[in-house]
Amino acid sequence: MISKDKMISKPSQSNSTLDRLRVSRKRQSEKFSRYFLLAILIGISFVFFNMVKIFLVPVLLAAVFTTLFYPFYESLLRLFRNRKALSSLVCCIILLLGLLSPVYIVADLVSQEAIAFYPKAQQQIREIIQKGDEGILGKIKASKWVQRLNLDEVNWQSTLQDIAGAVSSLLAMVINKTSRGTFQILAHVFITFFTMFYFFMDGEALIGRLKYLSPLDSQYEDAIFSRFASVSRAVIKGTLLIGIIKGIMGGLILWIFGVGSPVLWGVIMVILSIIPMIGSWLVLYPAAIIQIVTGHIWQGIAIFLITTVVIINIDNVLGPRLIGQDTGMHDLMIFFSTLGGINMFGAMGFIIGPVVAVLFLTILDIYSMEFKYQLDIAHGDIPEDELEENKVE
C-alpha cells in the first residue's frame, strides 16, 4: 500500500514544478518585452534622428550659447520676478540685437570694401604688368634675395595674371555662395534663438530628465555637464573672442600704416584666427612685404615687428592655452577638433568640434574610472596576492 505522505507529496511537487515553469515563462516574457521595447526605441530613434538632423547644428549652438549666457538669464529672471517666458524672451532679444547689429555694420563695410578692392587691385596689377622691369617687377628681380633663390627666372607677368584670374574666380564664387546661403543663415539664426528661448525656460527640467533617463552614476553625469559648460565658455572666450580681438588689432595696424581695405582684411584675419596654429599673421606678413617692396619701408618694418612681437604671441600662446586650461584638452586635440568640426558642421564647426571632442574625452575618463580594476589587471598593475584574495572571495 502507498502511504498518505507519498500521495500528498506527489501533487505538491507537481505544483511547485508548475510554479517554477510559470515564473520562468513570465521572466522570459518580460525579457522578450524589454528587448522588443529596446529594438523599437533604437529604430524610432534612428528615424527621428534622420528627420531632425538638419537642425543638429542650430540646436547644439543653442545649447552652447544657453550655457554661456545662463547667468545673464538668471539676473533677468530676478529682475522680472521669476517670469520665465518674459525673461527668456528679453534675453534672446538682447542677444540677437547685440549679435546682429555689429554683424550687419561690419558686413556692410566689408561688402563696400570688397566691391572697391577688386577693380582697384586689378588696375594696379595691370599697371605693374605694363611697366614691366621699369616698375616694381624690376625692383623684385634686382633684389639679392630673389637672385640667390633664382626667383628672377620666374615669369612674374604671367604669375600676376594667373593670380588676378584666381582672385576674380574666388571672389565670384564667394559672392555666389553668400547670396545663395543667405536664407539658410537666417533660418539657422532663427532656429538657434527659438531653441534658446525654450532652453532658458526649461533647461533645468531638460537636464533633470536626461539625468533620470541616464543609467550612469550621478558623479559621471555631473562631470559630463560640467565639461560641456566649461568647453562652451572656453571656445567662445579662447577662440571667437580672441579671434575678434586679433582681427580688430590687425585691421587697426593696416589702417594706421595706410594699407587699403582694413575692415575686409580684419574680417579675414578673424576667420583665419579661428583655425588653430594659423591666424592673422597670414595676412599681416604679406602686407608688410608688399609695403617694403612698394617703397614704404618703415611702414612695412613696423607691421612686421608688431605682428612678430604682439600678434604672434596672442595667436600661438594665449588662444590655445586659454582653451586648453578650461577644457583639459591638448593643443593638438584642439587643432584637429576645430578643423574636423568645420569640415563636418560647416562654419560653426569651430564651436561644435571642440565640444564633441571634450565630451568624447570625458566618456573616456568615465570608462577608465569605471573599469580601472580590469585595466590594472590587464596591465599587470595588481599584485598576485591581491588577485588570489579576490578569487577566494
C-alpha positions in Angstrom: 0.0 0.0 0.0 1.1 3.6 -0.7 1.4 5.8 2.4 -0.6 9.0 2.7 2.6 11.1 2.9 3.8 9.9 -0.5 0.3 10.5 -2.0 0.4 14.1 -0.7 4.0 14.8 -1.8 3.3 14.0 -5.4 0.7 16.8 -6.1 2.8 19.3 -4.1 5.9 18.5 -6.2 3.9 18.9 -9.4 2.5 22.2 -8.2 6.0 23.6 -7.3 7.2 22.5 -10.8 4.3 24.3 -12.4 5.0 27.4 -10.3 8.7 27.4 -11.4 7.6 26.9 -15.0 5.2 29.8 -14.8 7.8 32.1 -13.2 10.4 31.1 -15.9 7.9 31.8 -18.7 7.0 35.1 -17.0 10.7 36.1 -16.9 11.2 35.1 -20.5 8.2 37.1 -21.5 9.4 40.2 -19.6 12.9 39.8 -21.1 11.4 39.5 -24.6 9.2 42.5 -23.9 12.2 44.6 -22.8 14.3 43.5 -25.8 11.4 44.3 -28.1 11.0 47.7 -26.5 14.7 48.5 -26.9 14.5 47.4 -30.6 11.6 49.8 -31.1 13.4 52.6 -29.3 16.5 52.2 -31.4 14.5 52.0 -34.6 12.4 55.0 -33.9 15.4 56.9 -32.6 17.2 56.3 -35.9 14.2 57.5 -37.9 13.8 60.5 -35.6 17.5 61.5 -35.8 17.4 61.4 -39.6 14.3 63.5 -39.5 15.8 66.3 -37.3 19.5 66.0 -38.2 19.2 69.2 -40.4 18.6 71.1 -37.1 21.5 69.5 -35.3 23.9 72.5 -35.7 21.4 75.2 -34.6 20.4 73.0 -31.6 24.0 72.4 -30.5 24.7 76.1 -30.9 21.7 77.0 -28.8 22.9 74.6 -26.1 26.3 76.2 -26.1 25.1 79.8 -26.0 22.4 79.0 -23.4 25.1 77.5 -21.2 27.3 80.6 -21.7 24.6 83.2 -21.1 22.5 81.4 -18.5 23.8 83.7 -15.6 22.5 86.7 -17.6 19.1 84.9 -17.9 19.1 84.3 -14.2 19.7 88.0 -13.5 16.8 88.9 -15.8 14.7 86.3 -14.0 15.3 88.0 -10.7 14.5 91.4 -12.3 11.2 90.2 -13.8 10.2 88.3 -10.6 10.6 84.7 -11.9 8.6 85.2 -15.1 10.4 82.6 -17.1 8.8 83.3 -20.5 9.4 87.1 -20.3 12.9 86.7 -19.0 13.8 84.2 -21.8 12.3 86.4 -24.5 14.1 89.6 -23.3 17.4 87.7 -23.0 17.1 86.3 -26.6 16.1 89.7 -28.0 19.1 91.4 -26.3 21.5 88.7 -27.5 20.0 88.8 -31.0 20.3 92.6 -31.3 23.8 92.5 -29.7 24.8 90.0 -32.4 23.1 91.2 -35.5 23.8 94.9 -35.1 27.6 94.7 -35.2 27.5 91.9 -37.8 25.2 94.0 -40.1 27.5 97.0 -39.7 30.7 95.0 -40.4 29.1 93.1 -43.3 28.1 96.4 -44.9 31.6 97.8 -44.6 33.1 94.5 -45.8 30.8 94.4 -48.9 31.7 98.0 -49.8 35.4 97.4 -49.4 35.2 94.1 -51.3 33.4 95.8 -54.2 36.1 98.6 -54.3 39.0 96.3 -53.7 38.8 94.0 -56.8 38.8 96.7 -59.5 41.5 98.7 -57.7 43.7 95.6 -57.3 43.1 94.6 -60.9 44.1 98.1 -62.1 47.3 98.0 -60.0 48.2 94.6 -61.3 47.6 95.9 -64.9 49.8 98.9 -64.3 52.6 96.7 -62.9 52.4 94.4 -65.9 52.5 97.3 -68.3 55.6 98.9 -66.7 57.4 95.6 -66.7 61.0 95.8 -65.5 60.8 99.6 -65.2 58.5 99.3 -62.2 58.1 97.0 -59.2 58.9 93.9 -61.1 62.4 95.3 -61.9 63.0 96.0 -58.3 61.9 92.5 -57.3 64.3 90.9 -59.9 67.2 93.1 -58.8 66.8 92.1 -55.2 69.7 90.0 -53.9 67.4 87.5 -52.1 65.5 86.9 -55.3 68.7 86.3 -57.3 70.0 83.9 -54.6 66.8 81.9 -54.8 66.8 82.1 -58.6 63.4 83.7 -58.4 64.4 86.2 -61.1 63.9 83.5 -63.7 60.2 83.3 -62.8 57.8 84.9 -65.3 56.3 87.4 -62.9 53.9 88.9 -65.5 52.3 85.6 -66.2 52.2 84.8 -62.4 50.4 88.1 -61.7 47.9 87.5 -64.4 47.2 84.0 -63.0 46.8 85.5 -59.5 44.4 88.1 -60.8 42.3 85.4 -62.6 42.3 83.2 -59.5 41.2 86.1 -57.3 38.4 87.1 -59.6 37.2 83.5 -59.7 37.4 83.1 -55.9 35.5 86.4 -55.4 32.8 85.4 -57.8 32.4 82.1 -56.1 32.2 83.7 -52.6 29.6 86.2 -53.7 27.6 83.5 -55.4 27.7 81.2 -52.3 27.0 84.1 -50.0 23.9 85.1 -51.9 22.6 81.6 -52.1 23.3 80.9 -48.4 21.6 84.0 -47.0 18.3 82.3 -46.4 20.0 79.3 -44.8 21.9 81.5 -42.5 18.8 83.4 -41.5 16.9 80.1 -40.9 19.8 78.8 -38.7 19.8 82.0 -36.7 16.0 81.8 -36.2 16.1 78.2 -35.2 19.0 78.8 -32.8 17.3 81.6 -30.9 14.0 79.9 -31.0 15.6 76.9 -29.3 17.5 79.1 -26.9 14.1 80.6 -25.8 12.9 77.2 -24.6 16.4 76.1 -23.3 16.4 79.1 -21.0 12.9 78.4 -19.7 13.1 74.6 -19.4 16.8 74.0 -19.3 16.9 72.7 -15.7 13.9 70.4 -16.3 15.5 69.0 -19.5 18.8 68.3 -17.7 16.9 66.6 -14.9 15.0 64.5 -17.4 18.3 63.5 -19.1 19.8 62.5 -15.8 16.8 60.4 -14.9 16.9 58.5 -18.3 20.7 58.0 -18.0 21.8 54.8 -16.2 25.2 56.5 -15.4 26.2 57.3 -11.8 25.3 60.9 -10.8 29.0 61.9 -10.5 29.6 60.9 -14.1 26.5 62.8 -15.3 27.7 65.9 -13.4 31.2 65.5 -15.0 29.7 65.4 -18.5 27.5 68.5 -17.9 30.4 70.4 -16.2 32.8 69.7 -19.0 30.2 70.8 -21.6 29.8 74.1 -19.8 33.5 74.7 -19.4 34.3 74.0 -23.1 31.4 76.2 -24.2 32.9 79.1 -22.2 36.4 78.3 -23.4 35.5 78.1 -27.1 33.8 81.5 -27.0 36.5 83.1 -24.9 39.5 81.4 -26.3 38.5 81.2 -30.0 35.9 83.6 -31.0 36.6 86.5 -28.6 40.4 86.4 -29.1 39.9 85.9 -32.8 37.8 89.1 -32.9 40.4 90.9 -30.8 43.2 89.9 -33.2 41.1 90.9 -36.2 40.4 94.3 -34.7 44.1 94.8 -33.9 45.2 93.6 -37.3 42.7 95.9 -39.1 43.9 98.9 -37.0 47.5 98.1 -37.8 46.7 98.1 -41.5 44.6 101.2 -41.3 47.3 103.1 -39.3 50.0 102.3 -41.9 48.0 103.0 -44.9 47.0 99.6 -46.2 43.7 99.6 -48.1 40.5 97.7 -47.1 41.4 97.3 -43.4 37.9 96.1 -42.4 37.9 93.4 -45.1 41.3 92.2 -44.1 40.3 92.4 -40.4 37.3 90.1 -41.0 39.6 87.7 -43.0 42.0 87.7 -40.0 39.2 86.9 -37.6 38.3 83.9 -39.8 41.9 82.7 -40.0 42.4 83.2 -36.3 39.6 80.7 -35.6 41.8 78.0 -37.1 44.4 76.9 -34.5 48.1 77.3 -35.5 47.1 79.7 -38.3 46.0 83.2 -37.8 46.2 86.9 -38.7 50.0 86.7 -39.5 48.9 85.1 -42.8 47.6 88.5 -43.8 50.0 90.8 -41.9 53.3 89.3 -43.1 52.4 89.6 -46.8 51.1 93.1 -46.2 54.5 94.0 -44.6 56.4 92.5 -47.5 54.2 94.3 -50.1 54.7 97.6 -48.2 58.5 97.2 -48.2 58.6 96.2 -51.9 56.5 99.1 -53.0 58.8 101.6 -51.2 57.0 102.1 -47.9 59.9 100.6 -46.0 59.4 101.9 -42.5 55.6 101.1 -42.6 56.4 97.5 -43.7 59.0 97.1 -41.0 56.6 98.4 -38.4 53.9 96.0 -39.5 56.4 93.1 -39.4 57.6 94.0 -35.9 54.2 94.5 -34.4 53.0 91.2 -35.9 56.0 89.3 -34.6 56.0 90.8 -31.1 52.3 91.2 -30.3 50.0 89.3 -32.8 52.0 86.1 -32.9 52.1 85.8 -29.1 48.3 86.2 -28.9 47.8 83.8 -31.8 50.1 80.9 -30.8 50.2 81.2 -27.0 47.2 82.9 -25.4 44.4 81.4 -27.5 45.3 77.7 -27.4 46.4 77.9 -23.7 43.1 79.5 -22.7 41.0 76.8 -24.3 43.3 74.0 -23.1 43.2 75.1 -19.5 39.4 75.3 -19.4 38.7 72.0 -21.2 41.7 69.9 -20.3 42.5 69.3 -23.9 45.9 69.2 -25.5 46.7 71.8 -28.2 46.8 69.1 -30.9 43.4 67.8 -29.9 42.1 71.4 -30.2 43.6 71.7 -33.6 42.1 68.5 -35.0 38.7 69.0 -33.4 38.4 72.6 -34.7 39.3 71.7 -38.3 37.3 68.5 -38.1 34.3 70.4 -36.8 34.5 72.9 -39.6 34.7 70.1 -42.1 31.7 68.3 -40.6 29.4 71.0 -39.4 30.4 74.0 -41.6 31.4 77.5 -40.4 30.0 76.9 -36.9 32.1 73.7 -36.5 34.8 75.7 -34.7 32.4 75.8 -31.7 30.8 72.3 -32.1 34.0 70.4 -32.9 35.8 71.1 -29.5 32.5 70.4 -27.7 32.2 67.0 -29.2 35.9 66.3 -28.6 35.7 67.2 -24.9 32.6 65.0 -24.5 34.5 62.2 -26.1 37.4 62.7 -23.7 35.0 62.8 -20.7 33.5 59.5 -21.7 37.0 58.0 -22.0 37.7 59.3 -18.4 34.5 57.7 -17.2 35.4 54.4 -18.9 38.9 54.5 -17.3 37.4 55.1 -13.8 34.6 52.5 -14.1 36.9 49.7 -15.4 40.0 50.8 -13.5 40.4 47.4 -11.8 40.1 45.4 -15.0 42.5 47.7 -16.8 45.0 47.4 -14.0 44.8 43.6 -14.2 45.3 43.8 -18.0 48.5 45.9 -17.5 49.8 43.8 -14.6 49.4 46.6 -12.0 47.6 44.4 -9.5 49.8 42.2 -7.2 49.3 38.5 -7.5 48.5 38.0 -3.8 45.6 40.5 -4.1 44.3 38.7 -7.2 44.3 35.4 -5.2 42.4 37.0 -2.4 39.8 38.3 -4.8 39.5 34.9 -6.4 38.9 33.3 -3.0 36.2 35.8 -2.2 
